[in-house]
Amino acid sequence: MTPTSWEADFELDRRNSLRLPCRALWHAQVPDAAAVSNALACAKRLGMGVWVLGEGSNVVLPEVLEGLVLGLSDRRIDVLQDDGGRLRLRAGAGVHWDSLVRWCAQRGLWGVENLALIPGSVGAAPVQNIGAYGQELAATCRRVEAVDRVTGKVVQLEAGACGFGYRDSRFRREMQAWVVTAVDLELHRHGCAQVAYPGVAEILAEVRGVTEAGQASPLDMVESITALRRRKLPDPEVLPNAGSFFKNPVVTRARFESLQEQHCDVPGMVVDSGVKLSAAWLIERCGWRGLRRGSVGVAETHALVLVHHGGGVSTDLLKLARDIEASVRERFGVTLEQEPVELQSMGRL
Ligand SMILES: Cc1cc2nc3c(=O)[nH]c(=O)nc-3n(C[C@H](O)[C@H](O)[C@H](O)COP(=O)(O)OP(=O)(O)OC[C@H]3O[C@@H](n4cnc5c(N)ncnc54)[C@H](O)[C@@H]3O)c2cc1C
């Protein structure tokens, strides 16, 4: 492992998928948990705030971060156990998530295939319990290795202690407390494609010619989901964005019924905690889809995706987000919750 080196006045413009301009006072690329502890102790001695940045696909960066930004570079994937049916692996926080998904699919392993092409790093995956097309990280995650930012100690948190929820976890709720350094997953050799999510069965048939879920391989699913995502979501390399900018709000059944009385076509999905609404539908109904406001706007193809056309800063984007929230609240009485993290407010111990 290479020793940690700090770089001053570090540009992060190309290290966030919104391509917002940002400079960090200091940046350090850390290879492992011990180096994370050392960097945290050093920053503490210097009285500096510390932020962790993965691939920057779920953050809104300010123009300046007056402290230390840590990047994690452990890109190892190790098999811990393999009994022929189940395989347990450990992936370092610096592994690119989609590379891990492909690594699994190429070995015929089930468990993360519907999470193909989600941008970002393995270290960030448990933070918001990434999910898509009916699958979530929580279903395969068995353990998370993390550094406790207060004590500097390395801890192993079993899945039950990670507090996973819908786009949520203990790591997101206690952002100042943890640096994730590795994730253990359990995958299966015998599985069946999950095709219940709208559009998935159709794309599987179109892209791979597979019409029975039982006939599909993990690789069939990865290629199909990849094609579906490429069709639906703007590529941040072409039009900078952070994916869904708001979570889908969950309301009580009574609240949903009263919404239905006023808006008979409001879509809703029954979940354990109530009814999950479509944030995209709410935003679209308020007339935001495709709207451009100077350097920022809402994608033409997807009302949930806020985009940066170039030349803007975080405050431009956040002002647009607040106005969208206000119009949804005014029209539907529903509060939207932002998904990408505003890093500025998070760093200090
Ligand atoms: C086009 C597009 C599509 C997307 N689609 C989806 C989707 O379908 N489903 C979904 O769930 N998400 C989606 N996202 C959001 C994003 O891909 C995920 O949230 C991803 O896990 C972020 O990874 P990252 O490495 O880029 O994290 P970053 O953006 O760098 O960081 C996100 C947050 O996690 C923290 N963090 C990062 N690494 C660590 C670590 N090692 N330890 C502790 N905290 C850490 C950061 O401080 C920050 O608060 C999408 C984003 C884009 C741009």
The ligand as an SDF file (V2000), in Angstrom:
LIG
                    3D

 53 58  0  0  0  0  0  0  0  0999 V2000
  -26.9910    9.2530  -13.2840 C   0  0  0  0  0  0  0  0  0  0  0  0
  -27.1330    8.7920  -11.8630 C   0  0  0  0  0  0  0  0  0  0  0  0
  -27.9900    7.7570  -11.5490 C   0  0  0  0  0  0  0  0  0  0  0  0
  -28.1330    7.2980  -10.2410 C   0  0  0  0  0  0  0  0  0  0  0  0
  -28.9740    6.2690   -9.9900 N   0  0  0  0  0  0  0  0  0  0  0  0
  -29.1060    5.7990   -8.7220 C   0  0  0  0  0  0  0  0  0  0  0  0
  -29.9700    4.6920   -8.4600 C   0  0  0  0  0  0  0  0  0  0  0  0
  -30.5940    4.1300   -9.3480 O   0  0  0  0  0  0  0  0  0  0  0  0
  -30.0680    4.2680   -7.1690 N   0  0  0  0  0  0  0  0  0  0  0  0
  -29.3690    4.8640   -6.1500 C   0  0  0  0  0  0  0  0  0  0  0  0
  -29.5030    4.4110   -4.9980 O   0  0  0  0  0  0  0  0  0  0  0  0
  -28.5360    5.9000   -6.3780 N   0  0  0  0  0  0  0  0  0  0  0  0
  -28.3940    6.3800   -7.6320 C   0  0  0  0  0  0  0  0  0  0  0  0
  -27.5780    7.4560   -7.8900 N   0  0  0  0  0  0  0  0  0  0  0  0
  -26.8630    8.0840   -6.7600 C   0  0  0  0  0  0  0  0  0  0  0  0
  -25.4220    7.5440   -6.5830 C   0  0  0  0  0  0  0  0  0  0  0  0
  -25.0170    6.8070   -7.6750 O   0  0  0  0  0  0  0  0  0  0  0  0
  -25.2710    6.7040   -5.3100 C   0  0  0  0  0  0  0  0  0  0  0  0
  -25.7210    7.4050   -4.1850 O   0  0  0  0  0  0  0  0  0  0  0  0
  -23.8300    6.2640   -5.0690 C   0  0  0  0  0  0  0  0  0  0  0  0
  -23.7830    5.3190   -4.0320 O   0  0  0  0  0  0  0  0  0  0  0  0
  -22.9030    7.4350   -4.7420 C   0  0  0  0  0  0  0  0  0  0  0  0
  -21.5720    6.9550   -4.7780 O   0  0  0  0  0  0  0  0  0  0  0  0
  -20.3500    7.9460   -4.7980 P   0  0  0  0  0  0  0  0  0  0  0  0
  -19.1130    7.1550   -4.6170 O   0  0  0  0  0  0  0  0  0  0  0  0
  -20.4050    8.7860   -6.0230 O   0  0  0  0  0  0  0  0  0  0  0  0
  -20.6450    8.8110   -3.5040 O   0  0  0  0  0  0  0  0  0  0  0  0
  -20.4060   10.3700   -3.2770 P   0  0  0  0  0  0  0  0  0  0  0  0
  -21.3480   11.1360   -4.1380 O   0  0  0  0  0  0  0  0  0  0  0  0
  -18.9730   10.7060   -3.4050 O   0  0  0  0  0  0  0  0  0  0  0  0
  -20.8540   10.5220   -1.7660 O   0  0  0  0  0  0  0  0  0  0  0  0
  -22.2120   10.4100   -1.3880 C   0  0  0  0  0  0  0  0  0  0  0  0
  -22.3030   10.5380    0.1410 C   0  0  0  0  0  0  0  0  0  0  0  0
  -21.6790    9.4110    0.7260 O   0  0  0  0  0  0  0  0  0  0  0  0
  -20.5800    9.8240    1.5560 C   0  0  0  0  0  0  0  0  0  0  0  0
  -19.5170    8.8370    1.3400 N   0  0  0  0  0  0  0  0  0  0  0  0
  -18.9140    8.5140    0.1790 C   0  0  0  0  0  0  0  0  0  0  0  0
  -18.0110    7.5520    0.3840 N   0  0  0  0  0  0  0  0  0  0  0  0
  -18.0330    7.2780    1.7090 C   0  0  0  0  0  0  0  0  0  0  0  0
  -17.3050    6.3800    2.5570 C   0  0  0  0  0  0  0  0  0  0  0  0
  -16.3680    5.5630    2.0690 N   0  0  0  0  0  0  0  0  0  0  0  0
  -17.5700    6.4000    3.8840 N   0  0  0  0  0  0  0  0  0  0  0  0
  -18.5200    7.2250    4.4110 C   0  0  0  0  0  0  0  0  0  0  0  0
  -19.2300    8.0920    3.6610 N   0  0  0  0  0  0  0  0  0  0  0  0
  -18.9840    8.1060    2.3340 C   0  0  0  0  0  0  0  0  0  0  0  0
  -20.1960   11.2090    1.0890 C   0  0  0  0  0  0  0  0  0  0  0  0
  -19.5960   11.9470    2.1400 O   0  0  0  0  0  0  0  0  0  0  0  0
  -21.5470   11.7490    0.6890 C   0  0  0  0  0  0  0  0  0  0  0  0
  -22.2180   12.2260    1.8140 O   0  0  0  0  0  0  0  0  0  0  0  0
  -27.3990    7.9270   -9.1980 C   0  0  0  0  0  0  0  0  0  0  0  0
  -26.5230    8.9810   -9.5050 C   0  0  0  0  0  0  0  0  0  0  0  0
  -26.3810    9.4120  -10.8220 C   0  0  0  0  0  0  0  0  0  0  0  0
  -25.4330   10.5260  -11.1340 C   0  0  0  0  0  0  0  0  0  0  0  0
  1  2  1  0
  2  3  1  0
  2 52  2  0
  3  4  2  0
  4  5  1  0
  4 50  1  0
  5  6  2  0
  6  7  1  0
  6 13  1  0
  7  8  2  0
  7  9  1  0
  9 10  1  0
 10 11  2  0
 10 12  1  0
 12 13  2  0
 13 14  1  0
 14 15  1  0
 14 50  1  0
 15 16  1  0
 16 17  1  0
 16 18  1  0
 18 19  1  0
 18 20  1  0
 20 21  1  0
 20 22  1  0
 22 23  1  0
 23 24  1  0
 24 25  2  0
 24 26  1  0
 24 27  1  0
 27 28  1  0
 28 29  2  0
 28 30  1  0
 28 31  1  0
 31 32  1  0
 32 33  1  0
 33 34  1  0
 33 48  1  0
 34 35  1  0
 35 36  1  0
 35 46  1  0
 36 37  1  0
 36 45  1  0
 37 38  2  0
 38 39  1  0
 39 40  1  0
 39 45  2  0
 40 41  1  0
 40 42  2  0
 42 43  1  0
 43 44  2  0
 44 45  1  0
 46 47  1  0
 46 48  1  0
 48 49  1  0
 50 51  2  0
 51 52  1  0
 52 53  1  0
M  END
$$$$
